[in-house]
Every structure is written in structure tokens, then in C-alpha cells.
Amino acid sequence: MLKGKSLIEPSDFTLEEIDQILSLGNDIKNFPSKYTKACEGKLLATLFYEPSTRTKFSFESAMLRLGGNVIGFSDANTSSVSKGETLSDTLKTIECYADIAVMRHPKEGAPKLASKAIEMPLINAGDGGHQHPTQTLTDLLTIKSLKNDLNNLTIGLCGDLKFGRTVHSLVKTMARYENIKFVFISPEELKIPKYIKEELKNQELFETRNLEDVIDDLDILYMTRVQKERFFNEEDYLRLKDSYILDKQKIKNAKEDLLIMHPLPRVNEIHTNVDDDKRAVYFYQAKCGMYVRMALIMKLLGVDLNA
């Protein structure tokens, strides 16, 4: 049972528990009217200490579509943090009002620390360059609904693999499935961190700087933006930001059933002329994010319509 648990990183859940969330998310996607009152009377607190559009909106729309309500802030300066309140005290106070909370924070490990101070479920919506577990659930639902399986895939991850928390979470989770091959595509300065590779000792992986050399081998191409907010100086960002720009020409030799994914927001790493290609699924991916978050909220609150 997932009731009362927090989600700080994907490894907090077994593959069986992840599959339960994906199955429920898929049912919500197919039969949304069944779930319009599932969380009636429940309250979600959104605590965003860092900017967000998709994640914040998808959590809010998820709870509202389940019949619940939402409170929260999207700027830490509007909270008592600006007065010096500790993270633990903020969460203990919010726990007095809400049934479940979701937090995004620029400091790695902040949600884990916060979760130890409270008993209500807490969902990590991204902590620095560390983890983004609900984006991973989004990615898994997208892949499973389109490929019908999460095994036997060659996954290319391209762009900022050093700071990309979506990449880190996805790689660590997909490594738990069978016969997964990773292809890491990045400039030298943005390579996948060593600690992630050390966890992939039993995986087949390949590193390259050149996307065109490997694109025809891929079942999934996961593009990422070079994240300006993670750089200490603008010069390095400007030098690396256009390392990879995916366009129609670059995907001409790719598989017909390739999935082109992106956690969004994009800057210019995927040209808009790719948007009408049937292999481009990043906006469908964003919609899957709402459904899987609806499923996650229900599971952590212990809501079971079949009980």
C-alpha cells in the first residue's frame, strides 16, 4: 500500500508500486469522468521555492480534476521563509491545513529533509539538479502507453546530462527494467555524472558527442535543454546552449516508431518543424503528466474507488 508514503525519488517505490500508479494513470486517461469526485474534500499544498509552469499546473489541475482543492505559493518570497522560518517549521504548519503536499526546491535533498519533519505525504517536484520523480512517472506512462512495454529499449538522452534532474531520475528508474541500453549524447562539460554511471555497472551504455551517429539505433530520444539556471557563469552557458538542435534533417534516418520526448520547457533544442512529426510526443507527454499525478495523489491519499 502506498497510502501515507512520500515520494522523494523513484527508488522509494517498488516496480510493482510504480506499475500500479501507471495502470491507474492510464485508466484515468481513458475514463476521466470516473474520477471527478475521487478526492472531494481533500486539500493539496503546492510549495514551489523555484519557478515552474508544467509541474505546478499539472499538480494543481490533477487535484482539481479529482474534485479536491489547492493552496500554496509559487514564490518563496511570499511565504514566511522570507522572515527566516525554517523549512521544517513551514511544513509542520502546512500539515495543519493540507492532506498532501508537493514541493520544488533549488537545494538538493531539501524535500527529503522536509519529509522527515511531517507525517502527511510529501511529493518531490524537483530538488536542484538531483531528482524529479514525478517527471519520471510521466515519462514511464508516456512510453508504456505508446510502446506497450518498459523493457527491451534503447534510450538516447541528449543535451544537459550533468544538471538534468529529469535525466538522472529516468536513467536510475529505467535501469531497473530488463534489457535497457542507454546512449548518452552530450558535450564533454555536460556528461552524465560519474555517480549515476557507477549505478549502471550492469547496464549496456555508450557515450558520444554526435547525435547523428546514433539516432538510427534509438527507440526513444529524450532531449533536454541546457539549463541556464544551473551555470555559475553566463559565458559557459552561451558556449554550450546550442550544442544540439534537433530538426527534420537530423531525424530522417530515425526509426519510424521512435519516440521524441522532452520534459519541457524547450528553448531551441527542438526545432518547431519537428512538432508535426508523428514521432514527436512531448506535448502528449505533458498531458500524461497530469494523469499520472492524479494517480499518484490518489495512491498516496489511499483513495480507492473500487474499495
SEMAR-122327 format. One line per 4 residues: for each residue x, y, z of N, C-alpha, C. Coordinates in Angstrom, 1 decimal. Each point is the difference from the previous one (the first is absolute). Last residue first. Layout:
! SEMAR-122327
X/Y/Z/X/Y/Z/X/Y/Z | ... .
END
This chain:
! SEMAR-122327
-12.8/0.1/-3.6/-0.1/-0.5/1.3/-1.4/-0.2/0.5 | 1.7/2.0/-4.2/-0.5/-1.4/0.0/-0.1/-0.6/1.3 | 1.8/4.4/-0.8/-1.4/0.0/-0.4/-0.6/-1.4/-0.1 | 4.0/2.3/2.9/-0.2/-1.2/-0.9/-1.5/0.0/-0.3 .
4.2/3.2/2.6/-1.4/0.0/-0.6/-0.1/-1.1/-1.0 | 3.8/1.6/2.9/-0.7/-1.3/0.3/-1.4/0.0/-0.5 | 3.8/3.3/-0.3/-1.1/0.3/0.9/-0.9/-1.2/0.3 | 3.6/-0.3/-3.1/0.6/0.4/1.3/-1.1/0.4/1.0 .
-1.4/-1.4/-4.4/0.7/-1.1/0.7/0.6/0.5/1.4 | -2.1/3.2/-2.8/-1.0/-0.9/0.4/0.7/-1.1/0.9 | 2.8/3.1/-2.2/-0.7/0.6/1.1/-1.0/-1.0/0.6 | 2.2/-1.4/-3.9/0.9/0.1/1.2/-0.7/0.6/1.2 .
-2.3/0.0/-4.2/0.1/-1.4/0.6/0.9/0.0/1.2 | -0.3/4.0/-2.3/-1.4/-0.3/0.5/0.1/-1.4/0.7 | 3.7/1.3/-2.4/0.0/0.7/1.3/-1.4/-0.2/0.7 | 0.6/-1.7/-4.4/0.8/-0.8/1.0/0.0/0.6/1.3 .
-2.2/2.3/-3.5/-0.7/-1.3/0.4/0.8/-0.8/1.0 | 1.8/4.0/-1.7/-1.1/0.3/0.8/-0.7/-1.3/0.4 | 3.6/-0.3/-2.9/0.5/0.5/1.3/-1.2/0.3/0.9 | -0.6/-1.1/-4.6/0.2/-1.2/0.8/0.4/0.4/1.4 .
-0.1/3.4/-3.2/-1.4/-0.4/0.4/0.1/-1.2/0.9 | 4.0/1.4/-1.9/-0.5/1.0/1.0/-1.3/-0.3/0.5 | 1.7/-2.6/-3.5/0.7/-0.3/1.2/-0.5/1.0/1.1 | -1.4/0.8/-4.3/-0.8/-1.1/0.5/0.6/-0.4/1.4 .
2.4/3.1/-2.3/-1.2/0.6/0.5/-1.0/-1.0/0.5 | 4.1/-1.5/-1.9/0.3/0.8/1.2/-1.2/0.7/0.5 | 1.1/-3.2/-3.9/-1.1/-0.2/0.9/0.1/0.8/1.3 | 1.7/-1.1/-5.5/0.1/1.1/1.0/-1.1/-0.2/1.0 .
0.3/-2.6/-4.0/0.9/-0.5/1.0/0.2/1.0/1.2 | -2.6/1.0/-4.0/-0.7/-0.9/0.8/0.8/-0.6/1.2 | 0.8/4.9/-2.3/0.4/-1.4/-0.3/-0.7/-0.9/1.0 | -0.3/4.8/0.1/-1.1/-0.7/-0.7/0.5/-1.4/-0.5 .
3.0/3.0/2.4/-1.2/-0.2/0.8/-1.1/-0.8/-0.7 | 4.5/1.6/-1.6/-0.1/-1.4/0.5/-1.4/-0.3/0.6 | 1.5/4.3/-1.4/-0.4/-0.8/-1.2/0.0/-1.5/0.3 | 1.4/3.4/3.2/-1.4/-0.1/-0.1/-0.5/-0.8/-1.2 .
4.8/-0.9/2.5/-0.6/1.0/-0.9/-1.5/-0.2/-0.1 | 3.2/-1.1/4.2/-0.8/-0.7/-1.0/-0.7/1.1/-0.9 | 3.0/1.5/3.1/0.7/-1.3/-0.2/-0.9/-0.9/-0.9 | -0.5/4.7/2.0/0.1/-0.2/-1.4/0.6/-1.3/-0.4 .
-2.3/0.8/4.3/0.4/1.3/-0.5/0.1/0.0/-1.5 | -3.2/-3.0/3.6/1.1/0.1/-1.0/0.3/1.4/-0.2 | -2.2/-2.3/4.6/-0.1/0.9/-1.2/1.1/-0.2/-0.9 | -1.2/-4.1/1.1/-0.4/1.3/-0.2/0.3/0.8/1.3 .
1.0/-4.7/-1.4/-0.8/0.3/1.2/-0.6/1.4/0.0 | 0.9/-3.5/-4.1/0.6/1.2/0.6/-0.8/0.4/1.2 | 0.5/-4.0/-4.5/-0.5/0.5/1.3/0.8/1.2/0.5 | -1.1/-3.6/-4.4/0.8/1.2/0.3/-0.7/0.7/1.2 .
-0.1/-5.2/-2.2/-0.7/1.0/0.8/1.0/1.1/0.3 | -0.3/-3.9/-4.2/0.8/0.8/1.0/-1.0/0.9/0.8 | -0.9/-3.1/-3.8/-0.7/0.0/1.3/0.8/0.6/1.1 | 1.7/-0.3/-4.5/-1.4/0.5/-0.2/-0.8/0.1/1.3 .
5.5/0.4/-0.1/-1.1/-1.0/-0.1/-1.3/0.7/-0.2 | 4.1/2.9/-1.7/-0.4/-0.7/1.3/-1.1/-1.0/-0.3 | 2.4/3.1/-3.1/0.4/-1.4/0.0/-0.5/-0.7/1.2 | -0.9/4.6/-0.7/-0.5/-0.6/-1.2/0.4/-1.5/0.0 .
0.7/3.8/3.3/-0.8/-1.2/0.3/-0.4/-0.8/-1.2 | 2.6/4.1/-0.1/0.7/-0.9/0.9/-0.8/-1.3/0.4 | -1.8/3.6/-2.8/1.1/-0.6/-0.7/0.7/-1.1/0.9 | -3.5/2.8/1.7/-0.5/-1.0/-0.9/1.1/-0.8/-0.6 .
1.5/2.2/4.5/-0.9/0.5/-1.0/-0.4/-1.2/-0.9 | 2.7/1.6/5.0/-0.7/-1.1/-0.8/-0.9/0.6/-1.0 | 4.5/1.7/2.7/-1.3/0.5/-0.4/-0.6/-1.1/-1.0 | 4.4/0.7/3.8/-0.9/-0.9/-0.8/-1.3/0.7/-0.3 .
3.5/2.5/2.0/0.8/-1.2/-0.3/-0.8/-1.0/-0.9 | -0.7/4.7/2.1/-0.5/-0.4/-1.4/0.8/-1.3/-0.4 | 0.9/2.1/4.3/-1.5/0.0/-0.1/-0.5/-0.5/-1.4 | 4.7/0.9/1.8/-0.5/-1.4/0.0/-1.5/-0.1/-0.4 .
2.6/4.2/0.6/0.9/-0.9/-0.8/-0.7/-1.4/-0.3 | -2.0/3.2/2.9/-0.1/0.5/-1.4/0.8/-0.9/-0.9 | 0.4/-0.8/4.7/-1.4/-0.3/-0.5/-0.1/0.3/-1.5 | 3.9/1.2/2.2/0.0/-1.4/-0.2/-1.4/-0.4/-0.5 .
0.5/4.4/1.2/0.9/-0.3/-1.2/0.0/-1.5/-0.3 | -2.2/2.0/3.9/-0.8/0.0/-1.3/0.8/-0.4/-1.2 | 0.8/-1.8/5.2/0.3/1.2/-0.9/-0.7/-0.2/-1.3 | -0.8/-3.1/3.4/0.6/1.0/0.8/0.4/1.2/-0.7 .
-4.1/-3.7/-1.0/1.3/0.4/-0.4/0.5/1.1/1.0 | -4.5/-2.1/-0.3/1.0/-0.9/0.7/1.4/0.5/-0.2 | -3.9/2.0/-2.1/0.0/0.3/1.5/1.0/-0.9/0.8 | -0.7/-0.4/-4.9/0.7/1.2/0.4/0.1/0.2/1.5 .
-0.6/-4.6/-2.9/-0.7/0.8/1.0/0.9/1.2/0.5 | -0.9/-3.1/-4.6/1.1/0.4/0.8/-0.5/1.0/1.0 | -3.4/-3.7/-2.0/0.6/1.3/-0.2/1.3/0.2/0.8 | -2.0/-4.8/-2.1/0.0/0.9/1.2/0.6/1.4/-0.4 .
-2.2/-5.1/-2.3/0.7/1.2/-0.1/-0.1/0.9/1.3 | -0.5/-5.3/-1.6/-0.4/0.8/1.0/0.9/1.3/0.0 | -1.6/-4.4/-3.2/0.9/1.1/0.1/-0.5/1.0/1.0 | -0.8/-5.6/-1.3/-0.4/1.2/0.6/1.1/1.1/0.0 .
0.6/-4.0/-2.2/-1.4/-0.2/0.1/-0.7/1.2/0.6 | 4.9/-0.5/-2.9/-0.8/0.3/1.2/-1.4/-0.3/-0.1 | 3.9/-0.2/-3.3/-0.1/-1.2/0.9/-1.0/0.2/1.1 | 1.1/3.4/-3.3/-0.7/-1.1/-0.6/-0.1/-1.3/0.8 .
2.5/4.0/1.4/-1.5/0.2/0.0/-0.7/-1.1/-0.6 | 5.0/0.8/0.6/-0.8/-1.0/0.8/-1.5/0.1/-0.2 | 3.3/3.0/-2.0/0.7/-1.3/-0.1/-0.8/-1.1/0.7 | -1.2/4.7/0.1/-0.3/-0.6/-1.3/0.6/-1.4/-0.1 .
0.8/2.8/3.9/-1.3/-0.6/-0.1/-0.3/-0.7/-1.3 | 4.7/1.0/2.8/-0.7/0.2/-1.3/-1.3/-0.7/-0.1 | 3.3/-0.1/3.6/-0.3/1.5/-0.2/-0.9/0.2/-1.2 | 0.5/-4.5/3.5/0.4/0.6/-1.3/-0.3/1.5/0.1 .
-0.2/-5.2/2.9/0.1/1.4/0.0/0.5/0.6/-1.3 | -2.6/-4.7/2.2/0.9/0.5/-1.0/0.0/1.5/0.1 | -1.7/-5.0/2.8/0.0/1.4/-0.2/1.1/0.5/-1.0 | -2.7/-4.4/2.8/0.7/0.3/-1.2/-0.2/1.5/-0.3 .
-0.1/-2.3/5.0/-0.8/0.5/-1.2/0.9/0.1/-1.2 | 1.2/-1.1/4.7/-0.6/-1.2/-0.7/-0.7/0.4/-1.2 | 1.9/3.3/2.9/1.1/-0.9/-0.4/-0.5/-1.2/-0.7 | -2.0/4.4/1.7/-0.4/-0.7/-1.2/1.1/-1.0/-0.4 .
0.3/3.2/3.7/-1.2/-0.8/0.3/-0.4/-0.8/-1.2 | 3.6/3.0/-0.4/0.4/-1.1/0.9/-1.2/-0.9/0.4 | -0.7/3.9/-2.6/0.6/-1.1/-0.8/0.4/-1.2/0.9 | -1.5/4.0/2.0/-1.1/-0.7/-0.7/0.5/-1.2/-0.7 .
3.1/2.8/2.1/-0.7/-0.8/1.0/-1.2/-0.7/-0.6 | 2.7/3.0/-2.6/0.7/-1.3/0.3/-0.9/-0.9/0.9 | -2.4/3.7/-3.2/0.9/-0.1/1.2/0.5/-1.4/0.2 | -1.2/1.9/-4.9/-0.7/-0.6/1.1/0.9/-0.1/1.2 .
1.3/3.8/-3.4/-0.2/-1.4/0.0/-0.7/-0.5/1.2 | 1.5/4.5/-1.9/-1.4/-0.3/0.5/-0.3/-1.5/0.0 | 4.1/2.1/-1.6/-0.2/0.7/1.2/-1.4/-0.3/0.7 | 1.5/-1.9/-4.3/0.8/-0.5/1.1/-0.3/0.7/1.3 .
-3.9/-0.3/-3.6/1.3/0.6/0.0/0.8/-0.5/1.2 | -3.9/-3.2/-1.7/0.2/1.3/0.7/1.4/0.5/-0.4 | -3.5/-4.6/0.0/0.5/0.9/-1.0/0.1/1.4/0.6 | -0.7/-5.6/1.3/0.2/1.3/0.5/0.6/1.0/-1.0 .
-2.8/-4.9/0.3/0.9/0.7/-0.9/0.0/1.5/0.5 | -1.6/-5.3/2.0/0.0/1.5/0.0/1.0/0.5/-0.9 | -3.3/-4.7/0.7/1.3/0.6/-0.4/0.0/1.5/0.0 | -2.8/-4.6/2.3/0.0/1.4/-0.4/1.4/0.5/-0.3 .
-2.3/-4.5/1.6/0.6/0.3/-1.3/-0.2/1.4/-0.5 | -3.0/-0.8/4.1/0.8/-1.0/-0.7/0.5/0.5/-1.3 | -1.0/3.1/4.5/-0.7/-0.8/-0.9/0.9/-0.9/-0.8 | 1.4/3.4/3.1/-0.6/-1.1/0.8/-0.8/-0.9/-0.9 .
2.1/4.0/-1.5/1.0/-1.0/0.2/-0.5/-1.2/0.8 | -2.5/4.0/-0.7/-0.1/-0.9/-1.2/1.1/-1.1/0.1 | -0.1/3.4/3.4/-1.2/-0.8/0.0/0.0/-1.0/-1.1 | 3.5/3.1/0.3/0.0/-0.9/1.2/-1.2/-0.9/0.1 .
0.2/3.3/-3.4/1.0/-1.0/-0.2/0.0/-1.0/1.1 | -2.8/3.7/0.3/-0.5/-0.9/-1.0/1.0/-1.1/-0.2 | 1.0/3.5/3.0/-1.1/-0.8/0.5/-0.4/-1.0/-1.0 | 3.3/3.1/-1.3/0.5/-0.8/1.1/-1.0/-1.0/0.5 .
-1.2/3.2/-3.3/0.8/-1.0/-0.6/0.5/-1.0/1.2 | -2.3/3.9/1.2/-1.0/-0.9/-0.7/0.8/-1.2/-0.6 | 2.4/3.5/2.0/-0.6/-0.9/1.0/-1.0/-0.9/-0.6 | 4.3/2.7/-2.1/-1.3/-0.4/-0.3/-0.6/-1.0/1.0 .
4.6/2.0/-0.5/-0.9/0.6/1.0/-1.5/-0.4/-0.2 | 3.4/-2.1/-2.7/0.7/0.3/1.3/-1.0/0.5/1.0 | -0.9/-0.8/-4.6/-0.1/-1.3/0.8/0.6/0.2/1.3 | -1.8/2.9/-4.4/0.6/0.3/1.4/-0.3/-1.3/0.8 .
-0.4/-1.1/-4.9/0.1/1.4/0.4/0.7/0.1/1.4 | -2.7/-4.5/-1.9/0.8/1.0/-0.7/0.0/1.4/0.6 | -1.0/-5.8/0.2/-0.3/1.2/0.8/1.0/1.1/-0.5 | -2.2/-5.1/-1.7/1.0/1.1/-0.2/-0.4/1.2/0.8 .
-1.2/-5.6/0.0/-0.4/1.4/0.4/1.1/0.9/-0.2 | -2.1/-5.1/-1.3/1.3/0.7/-0.1/-0.4/1.5/0.2 | -2.6/-4.8/1.7/0.0/1.3/-0.7/1.4/0.6/0.0 | -2.6/-4.1/2.3/0.6/-0.1/-1.3/0.0/1.2/-0.8 .
-3.5/0.2/3.9/1.2/-0.8/-0.1/0.5/0.0/-1.5 | -4.1/1.9/1.8/1.1/0.8/0.5/1.3/-0.8/0.0 | -5.1/0.1/-2.9/1.0/-0.7/0.8/1.0/1.0/0.5 | -3.6/1.1/-3.1/-0.6/-1.1/0.7/1.0/-0.8/0.9 .
0.3/4.3/-2.7/0.9/-1.2/-0.4/-0.6/-1.3/0.6 | -2.1/4.2/0.8/0.3/0.1/-1.4/0.8/-1.2/-0.5 | -1.3/0.7/4.6/-1.3/0.2/-0.8/0.2/-0.1/-1.5 | 3.8/-0.1/3.1/-0.9/-1.3/0.0/-1.2/0.1/-0.8 .
2.9/3.9/0.3/0.6/-1.2/-0.7/-0.9/-1.2/0.0 | -1.5/3.7/2.5/0.1/0.4/-1.5/0.5/-1.2/-0.8 | 0.1/-0.3/4.7/-1.4/-0.2/-0.5/0.0/0.3/-1.5 | 4.0/0.7/2.2/-0.3/-1.4/-0.1/-1.4/-0.2/-0.5 .
1.5/4.4/0.7/0.7/-0.6/-1.1/-0.3/-1.5/-0.1 | -1.8/2.3/3.7/-0.6/0.6/-1.3/0.7/-0.7/-1.2 | 1.8/-0.9/4.2/-1.3/-0.7/-0.1/-0.7/0.4/-1.3 | 3.9/2.4/1.0/0.3/-1.4/-0.4/-1.2/-0.8/-0.1 .
-0.4/4.3/1.6/0.3/0.0/-1.4/0.3/-1.3/-0.5 | -0.6/0.4/4.5/-1.3/0.0/-0.6/0.2/0.2/-1.6 | 3.9/0.0/3.0/-0.7/-1.3/-0.2/-1.3/0.0/-0.7 | 4.7/2.6/0.4/-1.4/0.6/-0.4/-0.9/-1.2/-0.2 .
5.4/1.5/2.2/-1.1/-0.9/-0.4/-1.3/0.7/-0.4 | 4.7/2.3/0.4/0.0/-1.3/0.6/-1.1/-0.9/-0.6 | 1.5/4.9/-0.3/0.3/-0.9/-1.1/0.0/-1.4/0.4 | -3.0/3.3/2.8/1.2/0.3/-0.7/0.3/-0.8/-1.2 .
-4.0/-1.7/1.9/0.9/0.7/1.0/1.3/0.2/-0.6 | -5.6/-1.4/-1.1/1.3/0.4/-0.5/0.9/0.7/1.0 | -4.3/-1.7/0.9/-0.3/0.5/-1.3/1.3/0.5/-0.6 | -1.7/-3.5/4.2/1.1/0.8/-0.5/-0.3/0.4/-1.5 .
-3.5/-1.2/4.1/0.5/-0.4/-1.3/1.0/1.0/-0.4 | -2.5/-2.0/4.8/0.7/1.1/-0.7/0.5/-0.5/-1.3 | -3.8/-1.5/4.2/0.8/-0.3/-1.2/0.5/1.3/-0.6 | -0.9/0.0/5.3/-0.8/-0.1/-1.2/0.9/-0.3/-1.2 .
1.8/0.6/4.4/-0.6/-1.3/-0.2/-0.9/-0.1/-1.3 | 4.7/3.1/1.5/-1.5/-0.1/0.0/-0.4/-1.4/-0.2 | 4.6/1.5/0.1/-0.6/0.9/1.0/-1.5/-0.2/0.1 | 2.9/-2.1/-3.3/0.3/-0.6/1.3/-0.7/0.8/1.2 .
0.0/1.5/-4.6/-0.9/-1.2/0.2/0.1/-0.6/1.3 | 2.9/3.6/-1.5/-1.3/0.4/0.4/-1.0/-1.1/0.3 | 4.4/-1.0/-1.7/0.1/0.6/1.4/-1.4/0.4/0.5 | 0.2/-1.4/-4.4/0.3/-1.1/0.8/0.0/0.4/1.5 .
-0.3/3.3/-3.4/-1.3/-0.7/0.2/0.2/-1.2/1.0 | 4.0/2.5/-1.2/-1.0/0.8/0.8/-1.3/-0.8/0.2 | 4.0/-1.3/-2.8/-0.3/-0.6/1.3/-1.0/0.7/0.9 | 2.5/2.8/-3.7/-0.1/-1.4/0.0/-0.2/-0.6/1.4 .
-1.5/5.0/-1.6/1.0/-0.8/0.7/-0.2/-1.5/0.0 | -3.1/3.3/-1.9/1.3/0.1/-0.8/1.1/-0.8/0.7 | -5.4/-1.2/0.1/0.9/0.8/0.7/1.4/0.0/-0.7 | -5.8/-1.5/0.1/1.2/0.2/-0.9/1.0/0.9/0.8 .
-4.6/-3.3/1.5/1.1/1.0/0.2/1.0/0.0/-1.1 | -5.3/-1.7/2.0/1.0/-0.1/-1.1/0.9/1.1/0.1 | -3.9/-2.7/3.5/0.8/1.2/-0.5/0.9/-0.4/-1.1 | -4.8/-1.5/3.1/1.1/-0.4/-0.8/0.7/1.2/-0.6 .
-3.7/0.5/2.9/0.1/-1.5/0.1/1.2/-0.5/-0.7 | -0.9/5.1/2.5/-0.1/-0.8/-1.2/0.1/-1.5/0.3 | 0.4/3.5/3.5/-1.1/0.4/-0.9/-0.3/-0.9/-1.2 | 3.5/-0.5/3.4/-1.2/0.3/0.8/-1.2/0.3/-0.9 .
4.4/-0.6/-1.7/-0.6/-1.3/0.3/-1.3/0.2/0.8 | 2.8/3.7/-1.0/-0.8/-0.4/-1.1/-0.8/-1.3/0.3 | 3.2/1.4/3.1/-1.1/0.9/0.0/-1.0/-0.4/-1.1 | 4.1/-2.3/0.3/-0.9/-0.3/1.2/-1.2/0.8/0.0 .
3.2/1.1/-3.3/-0.7/-1.3/-0.3/-0.9/-0.4/1.2 | 2.8/3.8/0.6/-1.0/0.3/-1.0/-0.9/-1.3/-0.3 | 3.6/-0.4/2.9/-1.1/0.7/0.6/-1.1/0.3/-1.0 | 4.0/-2.0/-1.5/-0.7/-0.9/0.8/-1.2/0.6/0.6 .
3.0/2.7/-2.4/-0.7/-0.9/-0.9/-0.9/-0.9/0.8 | 1.3/4.6/2.3/0.7/-1.2/-0.5/-1.0/-0.8/-0.9 | -0.1/5.5/0.8/-0.6/-1.3/0.4/0.8/-1.2/-0.6 | 0.6/5.0/-0.7/1.0/-0.9/0.7/-0.6/-1.3/0.5 .
-2.1/3.6/-2.7/0.2/0.5/1.3/1.0/-0.9/0.8 | -1.4/-1.1/-4.4/0.7/1.3/-0.1/0.2/0.7/1.3 | -2.4/-4.1/-0.3/1.4/-0.2/-0.2/0.8/1.3/-0.1 | -4.8/-0.4/0.2/0.7/0.4/1.2/1.5/-0.4/-0.1 .
-2.6/1.0/-4.6/-0.2/-0.8/1.1/0.8/0.5/1.2 | 0.2/1.8/-4.4/-1.4/0.3/0.5/-0.3/-0.9/1.2 | 4.1/-0.5/-2.4/0.0/1.3/0.6/-1.4/0.5/0.5 | 0.8/-4.1/-2.5/0.4/-0.1/1.4/0.0/1.3/0.7 .
-3.0/-1.5/-4.2/1.2/0.8/0.2/0.3/0.0/1.5 | -3.7/-2.2/-1.8/0.9/-0.2/-1.1/1.2/0.9/0.1 | -4.1/-2.4/3.5/0.7/1.2/-0.5/1.0/-0.5/-1.1 | -5.0/-1.9/2.5/1.4/-0.1/-0.1/0.6/1.3/-0.5 .
-4.7/-3.6/0.2/0.5/1.2/0.6/1.5/0.0/-0.3 | -4.8/-2.8/-1.9/1.5/0.3/0.0/0.2/1.3/0.7 | -4.0/-4.4/-0.6/0.3/1.4/0.0/1.5/0.2/0.2 | -3.4/-4.2/-2.1/0.6/0.5/1.2/0.3/1.5/-0.2 .
-1.7/-3.2/-3.3/-1.1/0.5/0.8/0.6/0.6/1.3 | 2.3/-1.8/-3.9/-0.4/-1.1/0.9/-1.1/0.5/1.0 | 2.1/3.0/-3.1/-0.8/-1.0/-0.8/-0.5/-1.2/0.8 | 2.8/3.3/2.0/-1.3/0.6/-0.3/-0.9/-1.0/-0.8 .
4.5/-1.2/1.0/-0.8/0.0/1.2/-1.4/0.5/-0.3 | 3.1/0.1/-3.6/-0.3/-1.4/0.5/-0.9/0.0/1.2 | 1.6/4.1/-1.6/-1.1/-0.5/-0.8/-0.4/-1.4/0.4 | 3.7/1.9/2.1/-1.2/0.7/0.4/-1.2/-0.5/-0.8 .
4.2/-1.8/-1.0/-0.4/-0.4/1.3/-1.3/0.7/0.4 | 1.9/1.3/-4.0/-0.5/-1.4/-0.1/-0.4/-0.5/1.3 | 2.0/4.3/-0.3/-1.3/0.0/-0.5/-0.6/-1.4/-0.1 | 4.4/0.5/1.6/-0.9/0.6/0.9/-1.4/-0.1/-0.6 .
3.4/-1.6/-2.7/-0.1/-0.8/1.2/-1.0/0.6/0.9 | 1.0/2.4/-4.0/-0.7/-1.3/-0.2/-0.2/-0.7/1.2 | 2.3/4.1/0.5/-1.3/0.2/-0.7/-0.7/-1.3/0.0 | 4.0/2.5/3.3/-0.6/-1.2/-0.6/-1.2/0.4/-0.8 .
4.5/2.1/3.5/-1.0/0.1/-1.1/-0.5/-1.3/-0.6 | 1.6/0.1/5.1/0.7/0.2/-1.2/-1.1/0.1/-1.1 | -1.1/-1.0/4.4/1.1/0.9/0.3/0.8/0.3/-1.2 | -5.1/-2.0/1.2/1.0/0.1/-1.1/1.0/1.1/0.4 .
-4.2/-3.2/2.0/1.1/0.8/0.5/1.1/0.1/-1.0 | -5.5/-1.5/0.7/1.1/0.1/-1.0/1.0/1.0/0.5 | -4.2/-3.3/2.1/0.8/1.2/0.1/1.2/-0.1/-1.0 | -5.3/-2.4/0.4/1.4/-0.1/-0.4/0.7/1.4/0.2 .
-4.7/-2.7/1.9/0.7/1.2/-0.3/1.5/-0.3/-0.3 | -5.5/-2.5/0.2/1.5/0.0/0.3/0.7/1.2/-0.5 | -4.8/-1.0/-0.6/0.3/0.2/1.4/1.5/0.0/0.4 | -1.3/-2.7/-4.3/-0.9/1.0/0.5/0.2/0.2/1.5 .
2.1/-2.9/-3.6/0.7/0.6/1.2/-0.8/1.2/0.5 | -1.8/-2.7/-3.6/0.9/-1.0/0.8/0.6/0.6/1.2 | -3.2/1.5/-3.7/-0.2/0.3/1.4/0.9/-0.9/0.9 | 0.2/-0.2/-4.9/-0.2/1.4/0.3/-0.3/0.4/1.4 .
1.0/-4.3/-2.7/0.8/0.5/1.1/-0.2/1.4/0.4 | -2.0/-2.6/-3.7/-0.1/-0.8/1.2/0.6/0.6/1.2 | 0.3/1.9/-4.4/-1.3/0.3/0.7/-0.2/-0.8/1.2 | 3.8/-0.6/-3.2/0.1/1.0/1.0/-1.2/0.3/0.8 .
2.1/-3.9/-3.0/-1.4/0.2/0.6/0.1/1.1/1.0 | 3.9/-1.1/-2.6/-1.0/-0.5/-0.8/-1.4/0.2/0.5 | 3.8/1.5/2.4/0.1/0.5/-1.3/-1.1/-0.4/-0.9 | 0.4/-1.9/4.3/-0.5/1.4/0.1/0.0/0.6/-1.4 .
1.9/-4.2/0.3/-1.5/-0.1/0.1/-0.6/1.4/0.1 | 4.7/-0.3/0.0/-0.5/-0.4/-1.3/-1.5/-0.1/0.0 | 2.2/0.7/4.1/0.2/1.2/-0.9/-0.6/-0.3/-1.4 | 0.3/-3.6/3.0/-1.1/0.9/0.4/0.0/1.3/-0.9 .
3.4/-3.1/-0.6/-1.2/-0.6/-0.4/-1.2/0.9/0.3 | 4.3/1.3/1.4/-0.1/0.1/-1.4/-1.3/-0.5/-0.5 | 1.1/-0.5/4.5/-0.3/1.4/-0.3/-0.2/0.2/-1.5 | 1.2/-4.3/1.5/-1.3/0.3/0.5/-0.4/1.4/-0.4 .
4.4/-1.4/-0.8/-0.9/-0.5/-1.0/-1.5/0.2/0.4 | 3.4/1.2/3.0/0.1/0.9/-1.2/-1.0/-0.5/-1.0 | 0.6/-2.8/3.6/-0.7/1.2/0.4/-0.1/1.1/-1.1 | 2.6/-3.9/-0.7/-1.5/-0.4/0.1/-0.8/1.2/0.4 .
4.7/0.4/0.0/-0.6/0.0/-1.4/-1.4/-0.4/0.0 | 1.6/2.3/4.4/0.4/-1.2/-0.7/-0.5/0.1/-1.4 | 1.2/4.5/3.0/-1.0/-1.0/-0.4/0.5/-1.2/-0.7 | 2.8/3.5/1.4/-0.8/-0.1/1.2/-1.1/-1.0/-0.3 .
3.1/1.6/-3.3/0.4/-1.3/0.7/-0.8/-0.2/1.3 | -0.4/4.1/-2.8/-0.7/-1.2/-0.5/0.3/-1.3/0.7 | 0.3/4.5/2.8/0.7/-0.4/-1.2/-0.7/-1.3/-0.5 | -2.2/2.5/3.3/1.2/0.9/-0.1/0.8/-0.4/-1.2 .
-5.1/-0.8/2.2/0.8/-0.4/-1.2/1.1/1.1/-0.1 | -3.2/-2.2/4.3/0.4/1.1/-0.8/0.8/-0.5/-1.2 | -4.3/-2.4/3.0/1.5/0.1/-0.4/0.3/1.3/-0.6 | -4.5/-1.5/1.4/0.8/0.6/1.0/1.5/0.1/-0.3 .
-2.7/-3.6/-2.7/-0.6/1.0/0.9/0.9/0.5/1.0 | 0.7/-3.6/-3.3/0.7/1.3/-0.1/-0.6/1.1/0.9 | 0.2/-5.8/0.0/-0.8/1.2/0.0/0.9/1.3/0.0 .
END
